[in-house]
Amino acid sequence: MKRLLMIAIALPTLVIAGCGSVNTYRATAGDAAGKTAFESQINDALTSLFLKAEAVRFARTKGGPYQVQVTVANDGFSYRRFAYRFEWMDADGMLIDSGSTWQTATIPSGGTAMISSVAPNDTCETFQLQTRRSN
């Protein structure tokens, strides 16, 4: 009976803790592994949200800084709402203040959405994508 009571108390705590977790993926400009590595590692961050990256584009803009675009697909049977943000780092891995805030996106069943970010300046060489569930 005590064991059942402990499970009844612990289970909601674990569920609530899981809802607030943040998945992070970090990519560096000029990786030898290329776009395939970006897609597989970004998919690792999106899998817990039941989403997947269909395409990842990472290139310099005409003005100089990098831009990243990720096409996110929902293969599930219901709408998926999630939050994301991109953070940018310099070549040494130091965080560049970009004023990054959490953005929300909703994707219908079978649909796609494009999420993107432009580096705040041309010294940025690395981006970090963070995702989490959103209500």
Summary of the structure (lengths in Angstrom):
residues: 135
radius of gyration: 17.5
end to end distance: 34.9
largest distance: 66.8
contacts: 364
relative contact order: 0.22
helix: 23%
strand: 43%
